[in-house]
Amino acid sequence: MMFEGDGGAWLGIDLGTQSVRALLVTGDGRVLGSGTARLTGRRDGVRHEQDPGEWWVAVCDAAGTALTGLRRLRLGGLAVCATSGTVLLTDGAGRPLTPGVMYDDGRAAAEAARVGMPPSWGLPKAMWLLEAYGRGRVTHQSDVVTARLTGGGGGTPPADSSHALKTGYDVERETWPSQLDDLADVLPKVVRPGTRLGEVCRAAGEATGIPVGTPVVAGMTDGCAAQLASGALSEGSWNSVLGTTLVLKGVSARPVKDSAGVVYNHRAPDGSWLPGGASGVGAGALPTGVDPAEMDRAAAQYEPSGALTYPLTSPGERFPFLAPDATAFTLGTPSCEADRWAAVLQGVAFAERLCLDYLHHLGAPMDGPLTFTGGAARSGYWNQLRADLLGRPARIPAQVEPALGMAVLAAHAETGVALADTADRMVRIRTVLAPRRSRAARFAEPYARLVTELESRGWLPAPVAAHARLNLENATS
């Protein structure tokens, strides 16, 4: 089969925690093929590792499935995203010397304290690996795959600045900071996302089914890829990714400065900025072993819930405030399981609203569209509840996989069409939800009470709490 159309087709590859996903998409957003291959890992306490060799095998399987029956397809390019903060050591030829230390591996706590970063970031893990193994070049998860795709050329291709951000790369000055001069010999060269790294070599083409000579462009982290897949790429746009936890990412012409370090900024391929933050609240706090759709229907009778909860999925909070000692809490007692379910749904939405209030407090542009993605976006009831409580319209894309974001990035890089315009053509919006003001009024009092409780516990700074109350007053007056 040969696809003849504007822009050909584009391949996105997503290296997740549990699987690799490949998605083949046309320039107008039609999905021609998809493939998934499972990944396994080793967990033991705070340890979480994966075999880098398994990443390549899974990429071959997923890409081969996505391209089944389409071997004569004109493929315009591909890009790869991966988990943010996952690193390993490789030799001079790009061959792995260590396991892949995953983003949530906690063994680098001492190194993290030394450099003032969370243990989930890549730099503390890289330091731990160098101390534990003694040699090797610092390499990101995605770099291993792009090296195999391009043939390596005697080593790994440059890393993209999105994955390098949490390894300490200064994305504003586009250089490694002088504080890391001692690691200069083992840190990778870095380029902006969308930079062409090379072409698919013959060996990789035979292994994956990807046409030899297909351009391989530098990708981004899975969180940024999800933002590209949402289409939220005009200034002031925000994408709220709700899964096990909550991540918000937006678009700004300038970095959003935050002295507290709660909000960080990725650099977009076009030079604009993608500010955002990651919270510990999310769907992971919901009870298991129940029918979510049935519980949603029952929860609709409890607006607001008889209990007020801050539903952290694990200790510590990073956004909308930094509180390593924060824990989940519930004020009041739910009257039944449906009320308990409602309290979690509402609690996540309250935290989401506070995240937006915090961004507004920092002066981030907020006047663009809001998009909901992530696994929880499958819940129609929760989507509408969030739109009501936030008081903002929300868009729900038809396809929200990070692999789509990488197809968008590849198309932008190889065609030269503006990133936002490329996304507008390739991202299809399924639903637009309008907030219902009458329902929003029901949640004003519990939201104000939650803000006060977070402030009284010493977690939420007083200026941020005051700003949230002012926004609430303006919204309800």
C-alpha angles and dihedrals in degrees: 000000000000121000112214111189146104109309097357113234134314132211125218122190122196121194103202132175097261102022149006115242126197122191127187112203135177124229090262095050103263113145109228098177145348138192137187131196125185125242127203130201142185119247124183116160107304091350119104119168138162132197108251089210089063090057091062094045090051092048090053092050096045095044092045091054093047091052097043109137091006101084093129092051119132101238115196098196147304141230134194130219127189143176113298115246097019110132143163140174123257135184126247091278093053095256115145116255096178139028117272107266104217127228094255096046107125103198095102095066093121093048090047091055090049094055097033096243134122114265088242091069122097101238097064089048092049090052091048091050093050091051093046099043102023100216145043142082121281108249134177125226094251092049091064091058097043089051091055092045095052097036093250098253091229096320145009119311117246117289120243117248092239094064091036093056094084090044087066101267114154102232092183095056091028095228141093107268120249089246087073096051089114088063096044094111094055102038119094128244108258132216134177119270110269095038112135109249098183140284134291107274125222096257092050092046091054091047098046106026090238110139113260110252095031108148115251113206129191111268137203139238119288091253092055090043089056089053091053089048090054093058090230095138107121118097112279093021119130133196118204111201110197118186129117084334135010127259126179122195128175143172127254135168088226134030114274104237117220119174090192091062093230094122121049130186130229119198114240120222090252093053097258121120134255107203119186150133141218123232128199094226121094151104089314087081093062119104116259131222095051136101105261094203092052092047091050090055091050093045091058087076091063107065103171104018120234088239131056116215140180098207106206112172093209136004118290133042129226104174139065082012136007112244116146090185096051117124134185115271140178126207112206128005123278112237094222143346092279090054090049090051090049091051091057094046091050094042091056090048090050090052090047090053090049090051089055090046089052092051089049088050089056091052097251115161107260105169099097130089123291119226129196119212136153131080093297090061086080088075108088092189094052092046091054092044091053093048090050095047094044091046091224136110113251131204122214114202120217092229119032105169119131087229088068089055090056091051088052091050093049091050092049093048097048100038099039091226112144113272095238091048092048090052092048089058098043104036115076119203113219101186141006115205122204118209116245107225095201091060093043090061090062091065100047095091098047091046091053089047092052092050090052092048093050090049093048090053089057094243101105114057114239095239091054092048090050091050091051091051091049091051089049091050092050092048095050100038 
